[in-house]
């Protein structure tokens, strides 16, 4: 690119409005940006032998995590350009690349295009953004949002959304979508779990930031809008989910309880508010041609959560990435104009922020906003629809079971368990679970509750000799000698080899069997 043309492009972009054409006007905060490079040494990333060359792997094999962190900042400093963001991509997997190597890779993005196309891309790349690199952080505490990119995508795919959220008072972290052992993501549970692990790492890192408060949410586009659901199922400290045309729809096999599913992902374990913003739906014929199976919807099963399903008619799947919007040609938008699609994207960003305001900041006005008909919020006619579903009841989980025991009494364990099973409980108590629970209560100074749990265990598993033995031990410790003798004897009936029961009966001054038994 001739230096004069580059200078002209820079001058043209320097006069762009402060903010993004792909998001609403910025919020009250200036935006800072940090690029943090760390290794998650708890996980191996590179195999012993390169999967590409077959040669032995050299250097660090731990999982690389280059994190982009956007945050509310003090004003001042020179804003980055989108070109600066592009320069972060070559080091997402390889932290050792030099500035010259980064420049060569970034320049190649432009050089492979025809001159007219290259000029357009450079103009977009030189557009000033909101963020200032390494700006001084603003005072105060702010909720955390983890953004999960789409399949194999870079952390910069939705910079406009991430910057906007920071301007609205959020700390936002993102890292690239890497596969379990390769830069390329894989469409399997290993790939999903790798991104789920990255989300967990970013949450942990956010906890070290002085600005971060305890409110946290996960957002993601496409594949990232599926991995964040798995992350929420694993970590109930996550308070809200935003899925931008997420693969929770297209890859149902990972969440439908089938043979390929992550078994811990159930609607009863994802009981937090969710905003799903989707593209315009395909016709029945399109779905049929694509062999899309619509018989199961995870969101339809989220009965215990507030779920908001928004549809933006001008948008196709790639349009949820502002990177795509920057690089797309007018012909990519089909029946809609570029301006209509960009406007729709801006509304997706606005609804994301207001949803997070509602559930992370407990903003009453934001709660009203997201429940409104789109027209009441100023959305242009025919652009958007929203389906609001309010959650109710309590999820039939182990946590709910324990909570109800505390409220209604541990002696009601059997009745409560039956009630939850009738609701479709997604947990199962094994013998060892009940045994460990009973002893925790006993050693925690709650003998009455311990006896109730062990008794519940013998009712649930009447052939389990060990639970009768444990029940007897708790009763003996509580001074219930006769009951303890009876249950030690019952344990021996079920397991004549139980030497512990024989010894304990001797201590209690009783024979292994009742007289005449």
C-alpha positions in Angstrom: 0.0 0.0 0.0 1.5 3.4 -1.0 2.4 5.6 2.0 0.3 8.5 0.6 -2.8 6.4 0.3 -2.3 5.0 3.8 -2.0 8.6 5.1 -5.2 9.6 3.3 -7.0 6.7 4.7 -5.9 7.5 8.2 -7.0 11.1 7.9 -10.4 10.0 6.6 -10.8 7.6 9.5 -9.6 10.1 12.1 -12.7 12.2 11.5 -15.0 9.3 12.3 -17.4 9.9 15.2 -16.2 9.0 18.6 -17.7 5.6 19.0 -18.8 2.7 16.8 -21.2 2.6 13.9 -21.9 -1.0 15.0 -23.1 -0.2 18.5 -25.3 2.5 20.2 -23.6 5.7 21.4 -21.0 4.9 24.1 -22.0 5.0 27.8 -20.7 7.3 30.5 -17.3 5.6 31.0 -14.1 5.9 29.0 -12.8 2.4 28.0 -9.4 0.9 28.7 -7.9 -2.2 27.1 -5.3 -4.6 28.3 -3.8 -7.6 26.6 -2.8 -10.2 29.1 -0.8 -13.4 28.1 -0.8 -16.3 30.5 -0.6 -20.1 30.4 -3.1 -22.3 32.1 -0.6 -24.8 33.4 -3.3 -27.0 34.8 -4.1 -28.1 31.2 -1.9 -29.5 28.5 -2.4 -27.9 25.1 0.4 -29.0 22.7 0.8 -32.8 22.4 4.3 -34.4 22.8 4.4 -34.6 19.0 3.2 -31.8 16.7 -0.1 -32.8 15.0 1.0 -30.9 11.9 4.6 -31.7 11.4 5.0 -34.9 13.4 8.1 -33.6 15.0 8.6 -33.5 18.8 7.0 -30.4 20.4 9.4 -27.7 21.6 8.8 -25.1 24.2 5.8 -24.6 26.5 3.1 -27.2 26.2 0.5 -25.6 28.6 -2.6 -24.0 27.3 -2.0 -20.4 26.1 -4.6 -17.8 27.0 -4.2 -14.4 25.5 -6.9 -12.3 27.3 -8.3 -9.0 26.0 -9.7 -7.1 29.0 -11.9 -4.1 28.5 -12.8 -1.9 31.5 -14.1 1.4 32.6 -11.2 3.9 32.5 -10.3 7.4 33.2 -10.4 9.7 30.2 -7.3 10.6 28.2 -4.9 8.9 25.8 -5.0 7.8 22.2 -7.7 5.4 21.1 -6.7 2.2 19.4 -7.7 1.4 15.9 -9.2 -1.8 14.6 -5.8 -2.4 13.1 -4.4 -2.5 16.6 -6.9 -5.2 17.4 -5.9 -7.2 14.3 -2.3 -7.1 15.6 -3.3 -9.2 18.6 -4.5 -12.1 16.5 -1.1 -13.6 15.5 -0.1 -14.0 19.2 -3.3 -15.7 20.4 -1.6 -19.1 20.3 2.1 -18.2 20.1 3.3 -15.6 22.6 6.8 -15.6 21.2 6.1 -14.0 17.8 8.1 -10.9 17.2 6.6 -7.5 16.1 8.0 -8.1 12.6 6.3 -11.5 12.4 3.0 -10.0 13.7 3.2 -7.2 11.0 3.8 -9.7 8.3 0.8 -11.8 9.3 -1.5 -8.8 9.6 -0.4 -7.2 6.4 -1.1 -10.5 4.6 -4.8 -10.1 5.6 -4.9 -7.1 3.3 -2.5 -8.0 0.5 -4.5 -11.0 -0.6 -7.4 -8.8 -1.8 -7.9 -6.8 -4.9 -7.0 -3.1 -4.6 -10.5 -1.8 -4.2 -11.3 -4.4 -1.6 -8.0 -3.8 0.2 -8.7 0.0 0.3 -12.1 -0.7 2.0 -10.5 -3.1 4.5 -7.8 -0.7 5.4 -10.2 2.1 5.9 -12.1 0.0 8.4 -8.9 -1.2 10.0 -7.8 2.4 10.6 -11.1 3.5 12.2 -10.6 4.8 15.7 -12.2 2.6 18.4 -13.3 3.5 21.9 -10.6 1.8 23.9 -7.3 3.3 25.0 -4.5 0.7 25.6 -3.5 0.4 29.2 -5.6 3.4 30.3 -5.8 4.1 34.1 -8.8 2.1 35.5 -11.7 4.1 36.8 -12.5 4.0 40.5 -15.3 1.6 41.6 -16.4 -1.9 41.3 -18.1 -3.3 38.1 -19.8 -6.5 37.1 -17.8 -9.0 35.0 -18.8 -10.3 31.6 -16.9 -13.2 29.9 -17.3 -13.1 26.1 -16.9 -16.5 24.3 -16.1 -16.1 20.6 -17.6 -18.3 17.9 -16.1 -21.5 16.4 -12.3 -21.0 16.1 -12.8 -17.2 16.2 -10.5 -14.6 17.7 -11.2 -12.6 20.8 -11.7 -9.5 18.7 -14.7 -10.7 16.7 -17.1 -8.5 18.7 -14.9 -5.7 19.9 -17.7 -3.1 19.4 -20.0 -5.1 21.8 -17.2 -5.5 24.3 -16.1 -1.8 24.2 -19.8 -0.7 24.5 -20.3 -2.9 27.6 -17.2 -1.4 29.2 -18.5 2.1 28.5 -21.6 1.1 30.3 -19.8 0.0 33.4 -18.7 -3.6 32.9 -15.3 -5.4 33.0 -15.3 -7.6 29.9 -12.8 -10.4 29.2 -12.4 -12.6 26.1 -9.9 -15.1 24.7 -9.8 -16.9 21.4 -11.8 -20.0 20.6 -9.0 -22.6 20.6 -9.5 -26.4 20.3 -8.5 -28.7 23.0 -5.0 -29.3 21.4 -5.0 -27.2 18.2 -5.7 -23.6 17.1 -8.7 -24.9 15.3 -11.8 -25.7 17.4 -13.4 -29.1 17.0 -17.2 -29.8 16.8 -17.1 -32.3 19.7 -17.4 -32.3 23.4 -13.6 -32.0 23.8 -13.7 -28.8 21.9 -16.6 -27.4 23.9 -15.1 -28.4 27.2 -11.8 -26.6 26.2 -13.7 -23.4 25.8 -15.7 -24.0 29.0 -12.3 -24.4 30.7 -11.2 -21.1 29.2 -14.3 -19.3 30.5 -13.5 -20.7 34.0 -10.0 -19.5 33.7 -11.1 -16.0 32.7 -13.6 -15.9 35.6 -10.8 -16.8 38.0 -8.5 -14.1 36.5 -11.2 -11.5 36.7 -11.3 -12.2 40.4 -7.8 -10.8 40.7 -8.8 -7.5 39.2 -9.5 -4.7 41.7 -12.4 -3.3 39.6 -14.3 -6.6 39.4 -17.2 -7.2 41.7 -19.0 -10.5 42.4 -21.6 -10.1 39.7 -20.7 -12.1 36.6 -22.3 -13.1 33.3 -21.3 -15.1 30.2 -22.0 -13.9 26.7 -21.1 -15.6 23.4 -21.8 -15.9 19.8 -22.5 -19.1 17.9 -20.3 -21.9 19.3 -19.5 -19.5 22.2 -23.2 -19.2 22.8 -23.3 -22.9 23.5 -20.1 -23.2 25.5 -21.3 -20.5 27.9 -24.4 -22.5 28.7 -22.1 -25.4 29.7 -20.0 -23.0 31.8 -23.1 -21.8 33.6 -24.2 -25.4 34.3 -20.8 -26.0 36.0 -20.6 -22.7 37.9 -23.7 -21.4 39.7 -21.8 -18.2 40.5 -22.6 -17.1 36.9 -25.7 -14.9 37.2 -26.8 -14.5 33.5 -26.3 -15.8 30.0 -26.4 -14.0 26.7 -26.4 -16.2 23.6 -26.0 -14.4 20.3 -27.5 -16.8 17.7 -25.9 -19.5 19.9 -25.3 -23.1 18.9 -27.5 -24.2 21.7 -30.0 -24.5 18.8 -27.8 -26.0 16.1 -25.9 -28.6 18.3 -28.7 -29.9 20.5 -26.9 -33.3 20.8 -24.6 -31.7 23.5 -27.4 -30.7 25.8 -30.3 -33.1 25.1 -29.2 -35.7 27.6 -28.3 -38.2 24.8 -25.2 -40.3 24.4 -23.1 -37.3 23.1 -24.4 -34.8 25.7 -22.6 -33.2 28.6 -24.5 -35.0 31.3 -24.2 -32.2 33.8 -26.1 -29.8 31.5 -29.8 -30.0 32.4 -32.4 -27.2 32.5 -32.7 -27.8 36.2 -29.0 -26.8 36.6 -29.2 -23.8 34.3 -31.7 -21.7 36.3 -30.4 -18.2 35.6 -31.8 -15.6 33.3 -31.0 -16.0 29.6 -31.2 -13.7 26.6 -31.1 -15.4 23.3 -30.8 -13.1 20.3 -31.3 -15.0 17.0 -31.2 -14.4 13.3 -34.3 -14.5 11.1 -35.7 -18.1 11.0 -35.4 -20.3 8.0 -38.4 -21.6 6.2 -39.6 -25.1 6.9 -38.2 -26.2 3.6 -34.7 -24.7 4.4 -34.7 -26.5 7.8 -35.8 -29.7 6.1 -33.0 -29.4 3.5 -30.5 -28.8 6.2 -31.8 -31.8 8.2 -32.2 -29.6 11.3 -33.8 -31.6 14.1 -36.3 -29.3 15.9 -37.8 -31.9 18.2 -35.9 -30.8 21.2 -35.2 -27.2 22.5 -33.1 -26.7 25.6 -34.7 -23.2 26.0 -38.2 -24.7 26.0 -37.1 -26.8 28.9 -35.8 -23.9 31.0 -38.9 -23.7 33.1 -37.1 -22.3 36.2 -35.4 -19.4 34.4 -36.5 -16.1 32.9 -35.8 -16.6 29.2 -35.9 -13.9 26.5 -35.8 -15.0 22.9 -35.3 -12.1 20.5 -35.3 -12.4 16.8 -33.8 -9.8 14.5 -35.2 -10.1 11.0 -32.4 -8.3 9.0 -29.7 -10.5 10.4 -28.1 -13.7 9.2 -25.8 -15.8 11.4 -22.4 -14.0 10.6 -24.0 -10.6 11.2 -23.7 -10.9 15.0 -19.9 -10.4 14.6 -18.9 -6.8 14.1 -15.7 -8.1 12.5 -17.8 -9.7 9.8 -19.8 -6.4 9.4 -16.5 -4.5 8.9 -15.3 -6.9 6.2 -18.5 -7.9 4.5 -19.5 -6.6 1.0 -22.9 -5.1 0.4 -23.9 -8.2 -1.6 -23.5 -10.3 1.6 -26.6 -8.9 3.2 -29.1 -10.4 0.8 -32.6 -8.7 0.8 -31.6 -6.2 3.5 -29.3 -3.2 3.1 -26.0 -2.8 5.0 -27.5 0.0 7.0 -30.5 -2.1 8.1 -28.2 -5.0 9.2 -25.8 -2.6 11.0 -28.8 -1.0 12.8 -30.1 -4.4 13.8 -26.7 -5.4 15.1 -26.7 -2.2 17.2 -30.0 -3.2 18.7 -28.5 -6.6 19.6 -25.8 -4.8 21.5 -28.3 -2.5 23.2 -30.5 -5.4 24.3 -27.4 -7.3 25.6 -26.4 -4.3 27.8 -29.9 -3.7 29.1 -30.4 -7.4 29.9 -27.2 -7.4 31.9 -28.2 -4.2 33.6 -31.4 -5.9 34.7 -29.9 -9.0 36.2 -26.4 -7.9 37.2 -27.1 -4.4 38.3 -30.8 -5.0 39.4 -31.9 -2.0 37.3 -35.7 -1.8 37.4 -35.8 0.4 34.2 -33.8 -2.2 32.4 -36.1 -5.0 33.5 -39.0 -3.0 32.0 -37.0 -2.4 28.8 -36.3 -6.0 28.1 -39.9 -7.1 28.8 -41.4 -4.4 26.6 -42.6 -4.9 23.0 -39.7 -3.8 20.8 -41.7 -0.8 19.4 -42.0 0.6 22.9 -38.2 0.7 23.1 -37.9 2.5 19.8 -37.0 -0.5 17.6 -38.0 0.2 14.0 -41.1 -1.6 12.9 -40.7 -5.2 11.5 -37.1 -5.4 12.7 -37.4 -7.4 15.9 -39.7 -9.6 17.9 -39.2 -10.9 21.5 -40.7 -13.9 23.3 -40.6 -13.4 27.1 -40.9 -16.5 29.3 -40.9 -16.2 33.0 -39.5 -19.0 35.1 -41.4 -20.4 38.1 -41.1 -23.1 40.7 -38.0 -24.6 42.2 -35.6 -26.8 40.2 -35.5 -30.5 41.3 -31.8 -30.6 42.2 -29.7 -31.8 45.1 -29.3 -28.1 46.2 -33.1 -27.7 46.3 -33.4 -30.9 48.2 -31.0 -29.7 50.9 -32.7 -26.3 51.1 -36.1 -27.9 51.5 -34.8 -30.2 54.3 -33.5 -27.1 56.1 -36.9 -25.4 55.8 -39.3 -28.4 56.4 -37.1 -30.6 58.6 -34.8 -33.5 57.8 -37.4 -36.0 59.0 -39.3 -35.1 55.8 -36.5 -36.3 53.6 -38.5 -39.2 52.1 -41.6 -37.1 51.2 -39.5 -34.2 49.8 -37.4 -36.6 47.7 -40.6 -38.2 46.2 -41.9 -34.7 45.4 -38.8 -33.8 43.5 -38.7 -37.1 41.7 -42.2 -36.5 40.5 -41.0 -33.1 39.1 -38.3 -34.9 37.1 -35.4 -34.6 39.5 -32.0 -34.5 37.7 -30.0 -35.9 40.5 -29.7 -39.4 42.0 -28.5 -40.2 45.4 -26.2 -43.2 45.6 -25.4 -45.1 48.8 -22.0 -43.4 49.2 -23.6 -40.0 48.8 -26.0 -40.6 51.6 -23.4 -42.2 53.8 -21.0 -39.2 53.4 -23.9 -36.7 54.0 -25.0 -38.4 57.2 -21.5 -38.5 58.6 -20.9 -34.8 57.7 -24.0 -34.0 59.8 -23.0 -36.3 62.6 -19.4 -34.8 62.8 -20.9 -31.3 62.4 -22.8 -31.6 65.7 -26.2 -32.4 64.1 -27.0 -35.9 65.3 -30.8 -35.6 64.9 -30.4 -34.6 61.3 -27.7 -37.3 60.7 -30.1 -40.0 61.9 -32.8 -38.7 59.7 -30.6 -38.8 56.6 -29.3 -42.3 57.4 -32.9 -43.5 58.0 -33.9 -41.9 54.6 -31.1 -43.9 53.1 -32.3 -47.2 54.4 -35.8 -46.4 53.1 -34.4 -45.5 49.7 -32.0 -48.5 49.6 -33.5 -51.1 52.0 -30.9 -53.8 51.0 -27.9 -51.6 51.8 -26.2 -53.1 54.9 -23.7 -50.2 55.2 -26.4 -47.6 55.6 -28.0 -49.6 58.4 -24.6 -49.8 60.1 -24.2 -46.0 59.8 -27.7 -45.4 61.1 -27.0 -47.5 64.1 -23.7 -45.7 64.8 -25.5 -42.3 64.7 -28.2 -43.6 67.0 -25.7 -45.1 69.5 -23.9 -41.8 69.6 -27.2 -40.0 70.3 -27.9 -42.4 73.2 -30.6 -44.4 71.3 -29.3 -47.7 72.4 -32.2 -50.0 71.5 -32.6 -48.5 68.1 -28.9 -48.8 67.4 -28.9 -52.5 68.4 -31.9 -53.2 66.2 -30.2 -51.6 63.1 -26.8 -53.2 63.8 -28.6 -56.5 63.8 -30.4 -55.6 60.5 -27.1 -54.8 59.0 -25.8 -58.2 60.0 -28.8 -59.9 58.4 -28.0 -58.2 55.1 -24.2 -58.8 55.4 -23.2 -61.5 57.9 -19.5 -60.6 57.3 -20.0 -57.1 58.9 -17.4 -57.5 61.7 -17.9 -53.8 62.7 -21.6 -54.5 63.6 -20.5 -57.5 65.7 -17.9 -55.4 67.6 -20.3 -52.5 68.1 -23.1 -54.8 69.4 -20.6 -56.2 71.9 -19.8 -52.7 73.1 -23.6 -52.1 73.5 -23.9 -55.3 75.5 -26.0 -57.1 73.0 -25.8 -60.4 71.1 -25.5 -60.3 67.3 -29.0 -61.7 67.0 -32.1 -61.2 69.1 -32.9 -64.1 71.5 -35.0 -66.7 69.7 -34.2 -65.0 66.3 
